[in-house]
Amino acid sequence: MTTLGPVGLASAFPYTDDAAVVVDEARHAEHLGFSTLWRSGNLPMVDAAVRATDAIAVATGIIAVAAVAAPDVIATYTALQRDQPDRFIVGLGGARNAHPLATLNAYLDELDTAGIPAGSRILAALGPRMLALARDRADGAYPYLVTPSYVAAARQMLGRDRQLAVLLMVIPVTDREQARQTAAEPLRFLTKVGGYRRNLLRLGFTETDIDDVSDRLLDGICAWGDIDSIAARVAEYRTEGADQVVLRILGVEDLAAWRTRLAEALIA
């Protein structure tokens, strides 16, 4: 099992095929002290990030099991485990079909057979059945667009011996309307249909909250404002049971500078 550590960083370039960009970002994240760099399921770029660094864990958020064959994951994991042990965390999800649990279970069966242990896996999970699968067949869960109260409930379901990494939109601007507009772009895509929308409704948000990015929604699932406000928000998620809060920094042009400032504020 790879311990996630308290603060992770979501890649700003998750879908690039430019290895030089990936290497530069991974080295910068490691230099700043982030525990984990979360990338997409682009396996060659995961390989590049791990091999360019010394210690930072690199996790996939996520490998879509409907798009990436299990043998490809097995080959990448096996090579990295041989050369850079316990640096690659296999984050899985994306079984968007009529039987997602059966699809994920079958995929996990293949990983089991190849010797990829549950302790090296984490599942994108929101609803109770997916959280149970993350508890039973992986090292924990990786939810997104959730509230601290959701985290408390997820921690109770997962138990203390599973890891919980929460992806959090971090918008370092102090104007509420600017923060809302920044959050609205990804939310429009993610909550149009499907699991994210259903989960927000389960959490008590209304259709109008979701479609208009209400103050209640913005304040419920994002960290925005000045450094102190963001640090307090991250601490809230940690207090409720998140082992790691993964920063997805949005809405600023000087991204490298903000990564540095947030690392200085949040990483001891």
Sine and cosine of phi, psi and omega as CSV:
sin_phi,cos_phi,sin_psi,cos_psi,sin_omega,cos_omega
0.00,0.00,0.69,-0.72,0.09,-1.00
-0.99,-0.16,0.86,-0.51,0.04,-1.00
-0.95,0.30,0.79,-0.61,-0.14,-0.99
-0.94,0.34,-0.60,0.80,-0.11,-0.99
0.99,0.11,0.25,-0.97,-0.24,-0.97
-0.97,0.26,-0.53,0.85,-0.11,-0.99
-0.73,-0.68,0.84,-0.54,0.07,-1.00
-0.93,-0.38,0.17,-0.99,-0.01,-1.00
-0.79,-0.62,0.78,-0.63,0.12,-0.99
-1.00,0.09,0.72,-0.70,-0.02,-1.00
-0.86,0.50,0.62,-0.78,0.13,-0.99
-1.00,0.09,-0.16,0.99,-0.04,-1.00
-0.75,-0.66,0.85,0.53,-0.16,-0.99
-0.92,0.38,-0.42,0.91,-0.13,-0.99
-0.94,-0.34,0.14,0.99,0.00,-1.00
-0.94,0.34,0.49,-0.87,0.17,-0.99
-0.96,-0.30,0.20,0.98,-0.01,-1.00
-1.00,0.02,0.97,-0.23,-0.07,-1.00
-0.89,0.46,-0.52,0.85,0.00,-1.00
-0.90,0.43,-0.63,0.78,0.05,-1.00
-0.91,0.42,-0.69,0.72,-0.01,-1.00
-0.89,0.45,-0.72,0.70,-0.02,-1.00
-0.89,0.46,-0.71,0.70,0.00,-1.00
-0.87,0.48,-0.70,0.71,-0.01,-1.00
-0.91,0.42,-0.69,0.72,-0.03,-1.00
-0.89,0.45,-0.68,0.73,0.00,-1.00
-0.91,0.41,-0.63,0.78,0.02,-1.00
-0.91,0.41,-0.69,0.72,0.02,-1.00
-0.87,0.49,-0.67,0.74,0.03,-1.00
-0.91,0.41,-0.68,0.73,0.00,-1.00
-0.86,0.50,-0.61,0.79,-0.03,-1.00
-0.97,0.23,-0.25,0.97,0.07,-1.00
0.99,-0.16,0.15,0.99,0.08,-1.00
-0.90,0.44,0.63,-0.78,-0.07,-1.00
-0.96,0.27,-0.57,0.82,-0.11,-0.99
-0.59,-0.81,0.63,-0.77,0.18,-0.98
-0.96,-0.29,0.83,-0.55,0.00,-1.00
-0.98,-0.18,0.84,-0.55,0.00,-1.00
-0.86,-0.50,0.06,-1.00,0.08,-1.00
-0.97,0.25,-0.07,-1.00,0.01,-1.00
-0.99,0.12,0.36,0.93,0.05,-1.00
-0.97,0.25,1.00,-0.09,-0.18,-0.98
-0.88,0.47,-0.65,0.76,0.05,-1.00
-0.87,0.49,-0.55,0.83,0.00,-1.00
-0.97,0.23,-0.51,0.86,0.15,-0.99
-0.88,0.47,-0.71,0.71,0.02,-1.00
-0.85,0.53,-0.70,0.72,-0.01,-1.00
-0.90,0.45,-0.67,0.74,-0.03,-1.00
-0.91,0.43,-0.69,0.72,0.00,-1.00
-0.90,0.43,-0.73,0.68,-0.10,-1.00
-0.95,0.33,-0.35,0.94,-0.01,-1.00
-1.00,0.06,-0.13,0.99,-0.10,-1.00
-0.83,-0.55,0.12,-0.99,-0.10,-1.00
-0.97,-0.26,-0.58,0.82,-0.17,-0.99
-0.60,-0.80,-0.44,0.90,-0.09,-1.00
-0.87,0.49,0.68,-0.74,0.11,-0.99
-0.97,0.24,0.58,-0.81,0.07,-1.00
-0.87,-0.50,0.85,-0.52,-0.06,-1.00
-0.89,-0.46,0.47,-0.88,0.07,-1.00
-0.99,-0.16,0.80,-0.60,0.01,-1.00
-0.77,-0.64,0.93,0.38,0.26,0.96
-0.59,-0.81,0.20,-0.98,0.29,-0.96
-1.00,0.10,0.88,-0.47,0.03,-1.00
-0.99,0.17,0.91,-0.41,-0.11,-0.99
-0.92,0.39,-0.32,0.95,0.05,-1.00
-0.97,0.22,-0.27,0.96,-0.10,-1.00
-0.90,-0.44,-0.42,0.91,-0.08,-1.00
-0.90,-0.44,0.85,-0.52,-0.05,-1.00
-0.94,0.35,0.60,-0.80,0.00,-1.00
-0.83,0.55,-0.64,0.77,0.02,-1.00
-0.86,0.50,-0.52,0.86,0.04,-1.00
-0.93,0.37,-0.66,0.75,0.06,-1.00
-0.90,0.44,-0.69,0.72,-0.01,-1.00
-0.87,0.50,-0.69,0.72,-0.02,-1.00
-0.90,0.44,-0.70,0.72,0.00,-1.00
-0.91,0.41,-0.72,0.69,-0.01,-1.00
-0.88,0.48,-0.71,0.70,-0.05,-1.00
-0.88,0.48,-0.70,0.71,-0.01,-1.00
-0.91,0.42,-0.70,0.72,-0.01,-1.00
-0.94,0.33,-0.60,0.80,0.01,-1.00
-0.91,0.42,-0.54,0.84,0.05,-1.00
-0.94,0.35,-0.68,0.73,-0.14,-0.99
-1.00,-0.09,-0.54,0.84,-0.06,-1.00
-0.67,-0.74,0.95,0.30,-0.18,-0.98
-0.86,0.51,0.64,-0.77,0.12,-0.99
0.88,0.47,0.53,0.85,0.02,-1.00
-0.96,-0.29,-0.33,0.94,-0.07,-1.00
-0.96,-0.30,0.89,-0.46,0.09,-1.00
-0.98,-0.18,0.86,-0.52,-0.10,-0.99
-1.00,0.06,0.99,-0.15,0.05,-1.00
-1.00,-0.04,0.82,-0.58,-0.14,-0.99
-0.83,-0.56,0.45,-0.89,0.09,-1.00
0.05,-1.00,-0.41,-0.91,0.14,-0.99
0.95,0.32,0.49,0.87,0.09,-1.00
-1.00,0.03,0.96,0.28,-0.12,-0.99
-1.00,-0.03,0.97,0.23,0.06,-1.00
-0.59,-0.81,-0.19,-0.98,-0.07,-1.00
-0.95,0.33,-0.32,0.95,-0.07,-1.00
-0.72,-0.70,0.92,0.40,-0.11,-0.99
-0.89,0.45,-0.62,0.79,-0.01,-1.00
-0.92,0.40,-0.68,0.74,0.04,-1.00
-0.90,0.44,-0.64,0.77,0.01,-1.00
-0.89,0.45,-0.72,0.69,0.02,-1.00
-0.91,0.41,-0.64,0.77,0.02,-1.00
-0.88,0.47,-0.67,0.74,0.02,-1.00
-0.90,0.43,-0.64,0.77,0.03,-1.00
-0.90,0.43,-0.69,0.72,0.02,-1.00
-0.90,0.43,-0.54,0.84,0.08,-1.00
-0.86,0.52,-0.68,0.74,0.03,-1.00
-0.89,0.46,-0.66,0.75,0.01,-1.00
-0.92,0.40,-0.63,0.78,0.07,-1.00
-0.85,0.53,-0.75,0.67,-0.04,-1.00
-0.87,0.50,-0.56,0.83,-0.01,-1.00
-0.99,0.12,-0.07,1.00,0.05,-1.00
1.00,0.02,0.28,0.96,0.09,-1.00
-1.00,0.10,0.93,-0.36,-0.15,-0.99
-0.96,0.28,0.40,-0.92,0.05,-1.00
-0.84,0.54,-0.53,0.85,-0.01,-1.00
-0.92,0.39,-0.21,0.98,0.05,-1.00
-0.98,-0.22,0.17,0.99,-0.09,-1.00
-0.84,-0.54,0.53,-0.85,0.11,-0.99
-0.62,-0.78,0.57,-0.82,-0.08,-1.00
-0.90,-0.43,0.69,-0.72,0.20,-0.98
-0.91,0.41,0.88,-0.48,-0.13,-0.99
-0.58,-0.82,0.64,-0.77,0.07,-1.00
-0.78,-0.62,-0.86,0.51,-0.06,-1.00
-0.97,0.25,0.20,-0.98,-0.09,-1.00
-0.88,0.47,-0.58,0.81,-0.01,-1.00
-0.94,0.35,-0.62,0.79,0.04,-1.00
-0.94,0.33,-0.60,0.80,0.07,-1.00
-0.89,0.46,-0.64,0.77,0.04,-1.00
-0.90,0.44,-0.64,0.77,0.04,-1.00
-0.91,0.42,-0.66,0.76,0.04,-1.00
-0.89,0.46,-0.58,0.82,0.04,-1.00
-0.94,0.35,-0.67,0.74,-0.16,-0.99
-1.00,0.06,-0.43,0.90,-0.15,-0.99
-0.76,-0.65,0.18,0.98,0.03,-1.00
-0.53,-0.85,-0.09,-1.00,0.00,-1.00
-1.00,-0.03,0.02,1.00,0.04,-1.00
0.49,-0.87,-0.35,-0.94,-0.19,-0.98
-0.77,-0.64,0.39,-0.92,-0.03,-1.00
-0.72,-0.70,0.99,0.14,0.01,-1.00
-1.00,0.02,0.27,-0.96,-0.02,-1.00
-0.61,-0.79,0.46,-0.89,0.00,-1.00
0.86,0.51,0.79,0.62,-0.01,-1.00
-0.79,-0.62,0.33,-0.94,-0.02,-1.00
-0.99,-0.12,0.27,-0.96,0.11,-0.99
-0.86,0.52,-0.57,0.82,0.02,-1.00
-0.91,0.41,-0.58,0.81,0.10,-0.99
-0.87,0.49,-0.69,0.72,-0.02,-1.00
-0.86,0.51,-0.67,0.74,0.02,-1.00
-0.87,0.49,-0.68,0.73,0.01,-1.00
-0.93,0.36,-0.65,0.76,0.02,-1.00
-0.90,0.43,-0.63,0.77,0.03,-1.00
-0.88,0.47,-0.65,0.76,0.02,-1.00
-0.89,0.46,-0.65,0.76,-0.01,-1.00
-0.94,0.33,-0.66,0.75,-0.05,-1.00
-0.95,0.30,-0.50,0.87,-0.12,-0.99
1.00,0.09,0.14,-0.99,-0.08,-1.00
-0.98,0.22,-0.33,0.95,-0.10,-1.00
-0.99,-0.12,0.24,0.97,0.14,-0.99
-0.89,-0.46,0.46,-0.89,-0.05,-1.00
-1.00,-0.06,0.52,-0.85,0.00,-1.00
-0.74,-0.67,0.94,-0.33,0.04,-1.00
-0.95,-0.31,0.83,-0.56,-0.07,-1.00
-0.94,-0.33,0.86,-0.52,0.09,-1.00
-0.99,0.16,0.81,-0.59,-0.12,-0.99
-0.79,-0.62,0.80,-0.60,0.15,-0.99
-0.92,0.39,0.85,-0.52,0.02,-1.00
-0.90,-0.44,0.88,-0.48,-0.10,-1.00
-0.84,-0.55,0.99,-0.10,-0.11,-0.99
-0.99,0.13,0.89,0.45,0.10,-1.00
-0.75,-0.66,0.50,-0.87,-0.09,-1.00
-0.98,-0.19,-0.08,1.00,0.04,-1.00
-1.00,-0.04,0.85,-0.53,-0.08,-1.00
-0.87,0.50,-0.69,0.73,-0.04,-1.00
-0.91,0.40,-0.61,0.79,0.07,-1.00
-0.90,0.43,-0.66,0.75,0.05,-1.00
-0.89,0.46,-0.67,0.74,0.01,-1.00
-0.88,0.48,-0.72,0.69,-0.01,-1.00
-0.90,0.44,-0.58,0.81,0.04,-1.00
-0.91,0.40,-0.69,0.72,0.00,-1.00
-0.94,0.35,-0.50,0.87,-0.13,-0.99
-0.89,0.45,-0.58,0.82,-0.08,-1.00
-0.89,0.46,-0.82,0.57,0.05,-1.00
-0.92,0.39,-0.55,0.84,-0.03,-1.00
-0.91,0.41,-0.59,0.81,0.02,-1.00
-0.85,0.53,-0.66,0.75,-0.01,-1.00
-0.96,0.26,-0.72,0.69,-0.15,-0.99
-0.96,0.28,-0.50,0.87,-0.11,-0.99
-0.95,-0.30,0.21,0.98,0.01,-1.00
-0.86,0.50,-0.74,0.67,0.08,-1.00
-0.54,-0.84,0.12,-0.99,0.23,-0.97
1.00,-0.03,-0.32,-0.95,-0.21,-0.98
-0.89,0.45,-0.63,0.78,-0.03,-1.00
-0.90,0.44,-0.69,0.73,0.01,-1.00
-0.90,0.43,-0.72,0.69,0.01,-1.00
-0.86,0.52,-0.65,0.76,-0.03,-1.00
-0.93,0.36,-0.63,0.78,0.04,-1.00
-0.89,0.45,-0.63,0.78,0.07,-1.00
-0.91,0.42,-0.63,0.78,0.07,-1.00
-0.88,0.48,-0.54,0.84,-0.02,-1.00
-0.98,0.18,-0.05,1.00,0.09,-1.00
0.98,-0.22,0.03,1.00,0.09,-1.00
-0.98,0.21,0.47,-0.88,-0.01,-1.00
-1.00,-0.09,0.21,-0.98,0.09,-1.00
-0.84,0.54,-0.64,0.77,0.01,-1.00
-0.92,0.39,-0.67,0.74,0.09,-1.00
-0.79,0.61,-0.73,0.69,-0.09,-1.00
-0.94,0.34,-0.74,0.67,-0.10,-1.00
-0.94,0.34,-0.54,0.84,-0.05,-1.00
-0.99,-0.15,-0.03,1.00,-0.14,-0.99
0.74,0.67,0.92,0.38,-0.03,-1.00
-0.89,0.45,0.28,-0.96,0.10,-1.00
-0.82,0.57,-0.65,0.76,-0.02,-1.00
-0.88,0.47,-0.67,0.74,0.02,-1.00
-0.93,0.36,-0.73,0.68,0.00,-1.00
-0.82,0.57,-0.73,0.68,-0.02,-1.00
-0.95,0.30,-0.40,0.92,-0.08,-1.00
-0.99,0.15,-0.53,0.85,-0.15,-0.99
-0.83,-0.56,0.06,1.00,-0.03,-1.00
-0.82,-0.57,0.28,-0.96,0.23,-0.97
-0.90,-0.44,0.88,-0.48,-0.01,-1.00
-0.62,-0.78,0.30,-0.96,-0.01,-1.00
0.91,-0.41,-0.43,-0.90,-0.02,-1.00
-0.99,0.16,0.04,-1.00,-0.07,-1.00
-0.85,0.53,-0.69,0.72,-0.03,-1.00
-0.90,0.44,-0.64,0.77,0.01,-1.00
-0.91,0.42,-0.67,0.74,0.01,-1.00
-0.92,0.39,-0.68,0.73,0.01,-1.00
-0.88,0.48,-0.65,0.76,0.02,-1.00
-0.91,0.42,-0.61,0.79,0.00,-1.00
-0.92,0.39,-0.70,0.71,0.05,-1.00
-0.86,0.51,-0.68,0.73,0.02,-1.00
-0.88,0.48,-0.58,0.82,0.02,-1.00
-0.88,0.47,-0.70,0.71,0.03,-1.00
-0.90,0.44,-0.65,0.76,0.00,-1.00
-0.91,0.41,-0.66,0.75,0.00,-1.00
-0.88,0.48,-0.60,0.80,-0.04,-1.00
-0.98,0.18,-0.10,0.99,0.13,-0.99
0.78,-0.63,0.04,1.00,0.04,-1.00
-0.97,0.26,0.81,-0.58,0.12,-0.99
-0.94,0.34,-0.62,0.79,0.00,-1.00
-0.66,-0.75,0.67,-0.74,0.18,-0.98
-0.96,-0.28,0.82,-0.57,-0.05,-1.00
-0.98,-0.19,0.87,-0.50,-0.09,-1.00
-1.00,0.08,0.87,-0.48,0.18,-0.98
-0.96,-0.28,0.99,-0.12,-0.16,-0.99
-1.00,0.09,0.82,-0.57,-0.08,-1.00
-0.75,-0.67,0.39,-0.92,0.21,-0.98
1.00,0.08,0.17,0.99,0.02,-1.00
-0.76,-0.65,0.54,-0.84,0.02,-1.00
-1.00,0.08,-0.61,0.79,-0.04,-1.00
-1.00,0.06,0.92,0.40,-0.13,-0.99
-0.88,0.48,-0.69,0.73,-0.03,-1.00
-0.88,0.48,-0.64,0.77,0.01,-1.00
-0.91,0.42,-0.65,0.76,-0.01,-1.00
-0.95,0.32,-0.57,0.82,0.10,-0.99
-0.86,0.51,-0.68,0.73,0.00,-1.00
-0.90,0.43,-0.72,0.69,-0.03,-1.00
-0.90,0.44,-0.67,0.74,0.00,-1.00
-0.94,0.35,-0.61,0.80,0.06,-1.00
-0.89,0.46,-0.67,0.75,0.01,-1.00
-0.90,0.43,-0.55,0.83,-0.04,-1.00
-0.99,0.15,-0.50,0.86,-0.20,-0.98
-0.94,-0.33,-0.33,0.94,-0.09,-1.00
-0.94,-0.33,0.87,-0.50,-0.04,-1.00
-0.94,0.35,0.00,0.00,0.00,0.00
